[in-house]
């Protein structure tokens, strides 16, 4: 009998473990561009549609915080997709400097791949060649040995590409043609379902429409016509906003207004429904992934700010759009029991700095072009040679013949530039790339700079502005690029099979999203993932 005790103990332990659950047929990953935690929490009471219900029924983390410095779209989506920070996945910003040409290029630039159905620009986003880490999509297709399907959709290539990874499909809106396009990395021809979608000319159909308020004016907080807001693309500062803008026909100019308007949400929902049907997503027992990144909220944010009526209305309309999207995904998967949903954001965003300043906040607009000129002048005075300076986000790129030929000491130039930047009234600190690993972690802000640094693409000097300093070369509107809570904190929501609903107040890191979805899909994590599954939100 004593010999049976160990066996019985093992059997008892095994019976206490949960039975292996079959992975969901379909995973719907939703990203809402510029949906910071503060923005969502302020507007949550009015959200009663798809977004509101997702928050009420899912595992909702209102305080996820990115741990790297630059709160931007390309690194945010890459981090959500890989579970890694930029120091591993290599996507440090939307735009970087091509050191060979000194030209600013988009981070997913790939001149070897053409755009299908759109306009090819050699310096524009085209493929995941520069993404240095495996994504959730890649891991899913690897785990299913290519039998699963992955489709990623967005208005922005820099959002769709990382969500699709190297092996899925990525489709994005082409601002020149008004169509959904991809590159030859992902396809050799346009499939029938995308052709049919484009034939509907949804962007053209919105030409001449007016963006009206969804709810009565009394339900909106603050003022509609704020002097700090721009006349974005001729739409005017106050409701209603015409998308015609004095034009006689739809085209690239009207598509810019369309991208700002919530009509862009509807196009992505229609694209998602077309993908669900056209690719047969969720129709068998092999897990599929549909990723949809809504970019219109970011366009609205940049133009009108996070406290505007436009942003409030965009969220209300997104709330409706998500209801339609989730319902379509449920139908495709054969019911909610077969569907897993995740929602997050790539970053938050700052208020229009002049509006902040008017309310007493120590805010300012920092023009990187003017800072670049002043720094170049300082370096000319110190070293007696011309050094080119280009500031992109929080990175200063230094170049010129004197540096490239070794006429001057590059380390000395970089350290001098860092010292000058650190002394500017808008800055907390600045660090030359030579000193990044050993620099004193001023106010805990150097560590985020390290996590966001990738040698092949980051600048020669990294700097950190003070809170409420908005770095942008636009004279109106606002921007995002810093690790302060109003830009780095975003919501994370999981819902569906295997998820324990509730509101979880602990601060997590968005690198946990891909590992958590991997656990729910019962597969390994992406290869370079730094995060971990959120065990407290999983059914045991």
Buried (B, 14 or more C-beta within 10 A) or exposed (E): EEEEEEEEEEEEEEEEEEEEEEBBBBBBBBBBBBBBBBBBBBBBEBBEBBBBBBBBBBBBBBBBBBBBBBBBBBBBBBBBBBBBBBBBBBBBBBBBBEEEEEEEBBBBBBEEBBBBBBEBBEBBBBBBBBBBBBBBBBBBBBBBEEEBBBBBBBBBBBBBBBBBBBBBBBBBBBBBBBBBBBBBBBBEEBBEBBBEBBEEEBBBBBBBBEBEBBEEEEEBEEEBEBEBBBEBBBBBBBBEBBBBBEBEEBBEBBBBBBBBBBBBBBBBBBBBBBBBBBBEBBBEEBBBBBBBBBBBBBBBBBBBBBBBBBBBBBBBBBBBBBBBBBEBBBBBBBEBEBBBBBBBBBBBBBBBBBBBBEEEEEBBBBBBEEBBEBBBEBBEEBBEBBBBBBBBBBBBBBBBEBBEEEEBEBEEBBBBBBBBBBEBEBBBBBBBBBBBEEBEEBEEBBBBBBBBBBEEBBBBBBBBBBBBBBBBBEEBBBBBBBBBBBBBBBBBBBBBBBBBBEEBEEEBBBBBBBBBBBBBBBBBBBBBBBBBBBEEBBEE
